[in-house]
Amino acid sequence: MSSINRSRRRLFSRKKSDAVHLPWVKKDIEFTDECTRCNKCVQACETNIIIKGDGGFPEVDFNIDECTFCQQCVDACPEPLFTATTEAPWTVTAAIRDNCMAYQGIWCQSCKDACDESAISFTMAIGKAPQPHIDVDACTGCGACVSPCPSNAILINL
């Protein structure tokens, strides 16, 4: 009996759009058609959040750390994949899932403490833990709130 290579199975079952690609990637291209998988962006990333994802394409993993928008991935890439870094880096924002500890009645504000942009606030409520709210206009999608969350309840949406 042969074993199933789950990593390979995910390669075929995952949509190309599920991955969070690098900041400033042009929206009018198909990233996986243009990226040569040279890994220069992976090596250049100052917070080491760019990893080799499915198929060897670079992806951002916010479970590791946050994006500081240092632009080193853009500078290291030899391909014409990026827009001007004077534009917004991407349109991703954070969202809070139902397994948030605050929704379970547990006082936790780890995400707020990690958010330099103050995009996450908590509203006091009588008889329950303060409830989180994300100001999507203030959220840069840096992912600083993801790794400190003890319940893995922060999701970065595309």
N, C-alpha and C positions, 0 to 999 in steps of 0.2 A: 504494500500500500504506500503510495507516495504522499508526502506531506504537502500541505497547501502553503504557498508563499503568499502570506497576507499582504505584504508590502506590494507585491506585484498585482494582486487583485485590486487593491486600492487605486493603483495607477489607472486601471480601466474603469473603475466605478466612480471615480471622482471627476467632477466637472472641472474644466480649466479655470472657471471663474471662482471656484471655492478658495483658492489660495490668495493670500494677501501678498501682492507683488511689491516691489520696491517703490519708494516714494518717487514722484515726478515721472512715472512711466506714462508714455503717451497713451491716450485713450483710444486713438484711432488705429492702433495696431493690435495684432494678435501676439501677445508677449511670447508665447511658446514657439511661434514661427520665426521671431526675430532674434531671440536670445540664443547665443552659441554655447551656453553653459561653461564658460571659461573660468568661473568661480572667482574672478577678480573682485567682484562686489562682496563676496563672502569673506575674502581675506581683508578687505578694506574696512569693513563695518566696525566702528569703534565700540559698540555694545554687543557685538557678536550675535545679533538677532537674525541675521540673514543666514539661512541654512540651505543645504541642498534638499529640496523637496522631491516630490514624485517626479520621476523622469530625469532627475538631476537639475531641474530648474530651480533658481533661487526663490525662496519664499521668506517672508518675515514671520518669526515665531515670537510673539509677545509673551509667551510663558517664560522666556529667558530673561528679557529685559525690555526696555522701551527704545523707541526711535528718537534720537536727539536731533534729527534732521541736519546732521553734520555735512551731508552732501558727498561724503567720501565714496559711496557706492556709485554715484553719478560720475564723479571724477575718474574713478578707476575703470569704468566700463568703456570698451573700445567701440561698442555698437551704438547706433543712433536711436536708442530706446527712450530717451528722456525729453521732457519739455524743459523750458527755462526754469531754473530754480527760484526765480522771482515769483512764480505762480504758486498756488496752494499745492502742497506736496501730494495730496490725494483727497479723496472724498470719503474716507473711512471714518466712522465714529464708533464710540463705545456704546454698548447696550447692556442692561442688567437682566440676567435670566431669573427665573422663578426660584432657583435654589439659593438665592442671596440670603445670607444669614439674617439680615434685617427683616426680610419677609417671613422668617421663621420665628421672629420675636427675640432674636439675639442681637445685642448691641454690638455693632461692628461698623467701623468707618475706615477700614484699611484703604479702600479705593480713593476716598476723599483725601486722606493724608498723602497719598502718592501723586495726586493731580496738581501739578504746578500751575495749570491754567485755571484752577478753581471751577472747572466745568461740572464737578460733582458736588452736590449739596445734599443735605439731609433735612427733612421736615419733621419737626417734633409732632408726635401724635399721642393723645391720651390713651394710656393703657397698652401701648405697644412701643417697640423700639423705633427710633427715628427712621423714616423711610427715604431711600435714595432717589435722587432725580439727576438726570444728566442734561445739561444745557448743550444741545447738539451744535448750536452756533458757536459756543466757546470751545468745544472739544476739537482738538487737533488730530485725534486718532493716533497719538504717539504710543499708546499702549502701556503707559506707566502704571495704570490701575490694574492691569491684568495679573501680573505675577504676584503682587502682594495679597490678592484676594484668597482667603483661606478656603472658600467653598468653590473656587473656580467658576464664579458666577458672572464674570465680565466677558463679554464677547465683543470683538471688533468686527463691525459690519462693513461690508463693501458698499 
